Amino acid sequence: MHAYALASVAVPVTAVLYGLAGVVRRRTAARHRSALDRWAAVLADPYQAAVGRWWPGDETQAAAARLLLDGLVTVNHRGNLIPSPAAADPARTPGHPLPEALLAALLRRTAPATLGSIELRDAEFHTAHREFRAARPALLTVGEPARPARFGLYLLLAELIVYLVGLMSLQPDGDAEWVAAWVAWAGLIAQVGWFRVYDRARGVGWTADADAVQALHHGPHHPALQALGVRDPEALRRLRVSRLRTRRRRNRGRRRRAGTPAGVQ
């Protein structure tokens, strides 16, 4: 195969391959920005950031901790959550839908109830909790765009093999042919190196969102849980007991009937 023919193939094919890598890289960068925006939206709401954590640090536990910190409920040694007189004050609200739903569930009860019982048996709290989770934006990671079609890869590999065979059989004659031969060899090297460039363009090895993932899944607990652990470690321990207790015993904590005033015991 003539050096001129190989060089005339090398330049356009290499240009097309690297142009494709550039397009894929721009798409990956756009996906990356979108992913970080969604992670940021979740991290801005610490209750959403707690979704999916193991139960001692999840959003339900954090909502109960918020109520304890605000003085809207107390928890006894058996893990029963008891609304305080302040809970009946409309001006004293937790300021977030999830702890508000938990407080409303407690106020519907005829007696103190455990956190585990409310989460398991209170249909209205379950609905509010499900709606809260549904409001969470669908999270993305940088991910990797779809790999190129196998047919395209096979075609490229076949082109490289034919190309290499042609280069190995070259016998340049004169300066112009030697220049064309070097251009052809440079094209071959660039095409082989394209595979790594394309992997990078697809997002392989991108770690810019690692901090967001780390903060969401392995970072510090919800601020309410941290604050309660500092202010009242015993209350935090009782809250864990409250989450584990799901069976009704002496303090049944069933729904109150219409017109029945809320009791604090």
MITORKE-712198 format. One line per field, with one value per residue (C-alpha): chain; x, y, z. Coordinates in steps of 0.001 Angstrom, whole numbers, always signed. Each point is the difference from the previous one (the first is absolute). Example, Ala and Ser with C-alpha at 12.3 -4.5 7.8 and 13.67 -1.06 7.14 Angstrom:
2
cadena (A / A) $
east (+12300 / +1370) $
north (-4500 / +3440) $
up (+7800 / -660) $
// end
This chain:
265
cadena (A / A / A / A / A / A / A / A / A / A / A / A / A / A / A / A / A / A / A / A / A / A / A / A / A / A / A / A / A / A / A / A / A / A / A / A / A / A / A / A / A / A / A / A / A / A / A / A / A / A / A / A / A / A / A / A / A / A / A / A / A / A / A / A / A / A / A / A / A / A / A / A / A / A / A / A / A / A / A / A / A / A / A / A / A / A / A / A / A / A / A / A / A / A / A / A / A / A / A / A / A / A / A / A / A / A / A / A / A / A / A / A / A / A / A / A / A / A / A / A / A / A / A / A / A / A / A / A / A / A / A / A / A / A / A / A / A / A / A / A / A / A / A / A / A / A / A / A / A / A / A / A / A / A / A / A / A / A / A / A / A / A / A / A / A / A / A / A / A / A / A / A / A / A / A / A / A / A / A / A / A / A / A / A / A / A / A / A / A / A / A / A / A / A / A / A / A / A / A / A / A / A / A / A / A / A / A / A / A / A / A / A / A / A / A / A / A / A / A / A / A / A / A / A / A / A / A / A / A / A / A / A / A / A / A / A / A / A / A / A / A / A / A / A / A / A / A / A / A / A / A / A / A / A / A / A / A / A / A / A / A / A / A / A / A) $
east (+0 / +1338 / +1089 / -2192 / -3084 / +684 / +565 / -3211 / -1906 / +1822 / -789 / -3816 / -536 / +2043 / -1844 / -3386 / +1011 / +1240 / -3000 / -2251 / +1972 / -495 / -3775 / -187 / +2107 / -2335 / -3014 / +1729 / +913 / -3622 / -1160 / +2627 / -1280 / -3567 / +1022 / +1739 / -2991 / -2292 / +2374 / +185 / -3808 / -134 / +2844 / -1684 / -2802 / +1617 / -3109 / +315 / +3708 / -859 / -2261 / +1450 / +2240 / -76 / -2853 / +1880 / +826 / -2836 / -2570 / -2657 / +2436 / +1130 / -3598 / -572 / +3251 / -1142 / -3227 / +1957 / +2401 / -2883 / -1704 / -3097 / +246 / +1781 / +1052 / -145 / +2174 / -2319 / +397 / -3489 / -226 / -2182 / -1214 / +753 / -2502 / +1971 / -979 / -3549 / +1250 / -461 / +2954 / +2344 / +545 / +3132 / +262 / +394 / -2667 / +1497 / +215 / -3349 / -1542 / +1536 / -1344 / -3452 / +97 / +806 / -2802 / -2475 / +759 / -1912 / +3224 / +3754 / +1297 / +3364 / +1696 / +108 / -3743 / -815 / +2276 / -1454 / -3714 / -901 / -1357 / -70 / +3611 / +948 / -1687 / +1738 / +3317 / -523 / -849 / +3114 / +2158 / -1764 / +923 / +3667 / +1587 / +1092 / +3705 / +2577 / +3643 / +2496 / -449 / +1241 / -1818 / -767 / +2978 / +361 / -1815 / +1888 / -281 / +1803 / +2754 / +464 / +155 / +2603 / +2091 / -175 / +1104 / +2929 / +1117 / -130 / +1643 / +2851 / +570 / +162 / +2494 / +2232 / +178 / +873 / +3206 / +71 / +1938 / +943 / -571 / -3670 / -825 / +1976 / -2035 / -3214 / +1236 / +727 / -3447 / -1500 / +1941 / -1038 / -3626 / +309 / +1481 / -2741 / -2723 / +1381 / +186 / -3593 / -1385 / +1384 / -1114 / -3506 / -162 / +881 / -2620 / -2611 / +717 / +2164 / +2020 / -1890 / -163 / -1191 / -3298 / +1673 / -287 / -3756 / -437 / +2214 / -1939 / -3311 / +741 / +2929 / +78 / -1063 / -3473 / -2921 / +661 / -2952 / +1440 / +3426 / -1439 / -2124 / +3008 / +1885 / -2864 / -1673 / +1709 / -2542 / -2882 / +1823 / +341 / -3693 / -870 / +1758 / -1988 / -3147 / +820 / +507 / -3262 / -2883 / -2393 / -2885 / +59 / -1343 / +404 / -1834 / +186 / -2967 / -1704 / -2191 / -3657 / -1400 / -501 / +2318 / +2519 / +3663 / +1574 / +3617 / +142) $
north (+0 / +3426 / +2406 / +2751 / -2211 / -944 / +3612 / +1061 / -2544 / +715 / +3696 / -56 / -3176 / +1392 / +3319 / -1761 / -2148 / +2930 / +2083 / -2767 / -55 / +3756 / -307 / -2802 / +1994 / +3000 / -2242 / -1603 / +3410 / +1124 / -3154 / +601 / +3531 / -1268 / -2734 / +2469 / +2344 / -2821 / -1140 / +3604 / +242 / -3113 / +1037 / +3381 / -1843 / -2052 / -2193 / -920 / -591 / -2488 / -2063 / -3447 / +21 / -2833 / +589 / +1594 / +2901 / +81 / +2725 / -1410 / -126 / +3541 / +1268 / -1434 / +1550 / +3380 / -239 / -835 / +2895 / +2424 / -1126 / -1165 / -3574 / -1941 / -3631 / -2238 / -2963 / -2381 / +1955 / +1526 / +3398 / +2407 / +3311 / +2950 / +2841 / +2093 / -2449 / +1385 / +3520 / +702 / +2389 / -2761 / -1985 / -1961 / +1862 / -3094 / -2329 / -3218 / +894 / +1779 / -3239 / -1907 / +2502 / -165 / -3796 / +270 / +2505 / -2406 / -2592 / -599 / -839 / +218 / -2109 / -1262 / +1180 / -3532 / -431 / +3254 / -796 / -3485 / +609 / +3648 / +179 / +3810 / +300 / -2705 / +1991 / +3231 / -1833 / -1514 / +3422 / +1458 / -2652 / +437 / +3692 / -932 / +763 / -3062 / -163 / -469 / -879 / +990 / -3456 / -1066 / +642 / -3110 / -1699 / +296 / -2658 / -3257 / +273 / +3338 / -1419 / -3005 / +2276 / +2193 / -3009 / -1369 / +3380 / +63 / -3493 / +780 / +3313 / -1611 / -2621 / +2766 / +1984 / -3014 / -578 / +3595 / +720 / +3795 / +1474 / +3621 / +2688 / +529 / -3680 / -76 / +2943 / -1785 / -3154 / +1884 / +1602 / -3460 / -1366 / +3011 / -667 / -3631 / +976 / +2623 / -2521 / -2535 / +2712 / +1009 / -2907 / +1475 / +3499 / -1294 / -1758 / +3265 / +1804 / -2526 / +854 / -2961 / +1082 / +3244 / +546 / +3576 / -1138 / -2301 / +2605 / +268 / -3774 / -239 / +2725 / -1622 / -3598 / +140 / +3546 / +1259 / -733 / +2413 / +3210 / -751 / -3403 / +1507 / +2776 / -2411 / -2237 / +2940 / +1498 / -3158 / -3317 / -1872 / +1367 / -1103 / -3507 / -58 / +1121 / -3058 / -2173 / +1761 / -922 / -3659 / -363 / -708 / -2078 / +1565 / -723 / +1939 / +3374 / -862 / +3404 / -655 / +2672 / +2354 / +283 / +3244 / +2594 / -1666 / +2540 / -790 / -1288 / +230 / -3360) $
up (+0 / -933 / +2761 / -1462 / +172 / +3608 / +1002 / -1773 / +2110 / +3272 / +219 / -494 / +2076 / +2894 / -220 / +99 / +2994 / +2074 / -1014 / +1332 / +3249 / +339 / -464 / +2576 / +2452 / -268 / +636 / +2989 / +1421 / -315 / +1778 / +2664 / +657 / +151 / +2438 / +2304 / -101 / +1084 / +2730 / +1241 / +111 / +2163 / +2273 / +560 / +1824 / +2786 / +260 / -3680 / +507 / +2753 / -2290 / -532 / +3060 / +2518 / +2455 / +2955 / -2300 / -2510 / -641 / +2357 / +2900 / -831 / -23 / +3479 / +1224 / -1333 / +2005 / +3148 / -511 / -563 / +3198 / -1857 / +1249 / +2721 / +56 / +3065 / +931 / -1892 / -3215 / +51 / -1667 / +1960 / -1481 / +2263 / +637 / -2515 / -2750 / +33 / -754 / -3763 / +119 / +1148 / -3156 / -927 / -3298 / -2181 / -1433 / +1382 / +3720 / -376 / -1286 / +2901 / +2529 / -1591 / +313 / +3708 / +560 / -1588 / +2664 / +3226 / +1829 / -506 / -2861 / -1127 / -3138 / -1344 / +478 / -1799 / -2908 / -342 / +630 / -580 / -3558 / -140 / +1135 / -2490 / -2781 / +1018 / +185 / -3461 / -1469 / +1616 / -1620 / -3341 / +49 / -68 / -3378 / -1934 / +710 / -2702 / +54 / -2641 / -1370 / -3354 / -3275 / -1993 / -1519 / -3770 / -1993 / -359 / -3748 / +128 / +2202 / -2259 / -3023 / +1688 / +1013 / -3533 / -1343 / +2431 / -1014 / -3731 / +692 / +1957 / -2702 / -2584 / +2074 / +540 / -3759 / -830 / -1935 / -266 / -2890 / +293 / +2604 / -797 / +495 / +3247 / +1292 / -989 / +1750 / +3226 / -170 / -416 / +2998 / +2107 / -954 / +1077 / +3375 / +506 / -822 / +2479 / +2664 / -779 / +2038 / +3217 / -984 / -668 / +3370 / +1722 / -2075 / +1132 / +3638 / +955 / +3024 / +593 / +3779 / +310 / +1519 / +2521 / +2752 / -504 / +73 / +3080 / +1803 / -805 / +944 / +2384 / +1323 / +3426 / +1319 / -256 / +2022 / +2304 / +899 / +604 / +2173 / +2030 / +559 / +1469 / +2006 / +1300 / -848 / +2132 / -2085 / -3144 / +1445 / +946 / -3510 / -1386 / +2402 / -1249 / -3589 / +862 / +1883 / -2351 / +2113 / +1908 / +3695 / +2961 / -1709 / -3186 / -1644 / -2248 / -2057 / +2036 / -779 / -1421 / +2729 / +2511 / +1411 / -308 / +3205 / +809 / +1806) $
// end
